[in-house]
């Protein structure tokens, strides 16, 4: 998964110079400085607040779902290495 938006790669994938048609695309992005990196203190605070939040309708929001989906591979790898493997070993 790429964290940085690359204009050229985007145009290569979406725009075909040989095509004789136009199409609309939708591009959504979230600007959350310093929160996307899991080693940042603000990231930990943000996820702690999500974990302690009692209103589950918050998780119906697309922004929160995408943020969790983006970080899931890192969380899964951490969980397997730090929790699951030691549990199996001992």
Steps between C-alpha positions, in 0.01 A plus 500: 500500500638838399473791743602777262283610208684478167341714226676326213407150611141610552477648151658193341246271662193713440563687180556310177616735220357263235153496655223693324277542803488688826413368840451646844705375789471552870809556709473531879783577737544566867745760627597403853860611557703285741207270578551252216838382638457236768814602694379855553356597839195663338429173319496312831272761657263485204472120507463499879208740467346276233544196724338672799215657302161362602295612200555233232328708234832684469634193321232533231681806365698432185797705623542286811455177302766601246738607773464163672532314168817693420663407831369143521806331338730661759272415791459143377877450465557642850229279647642186339861577602441633850195306618421194291849352444605533869170344602564200274865472606427490872 
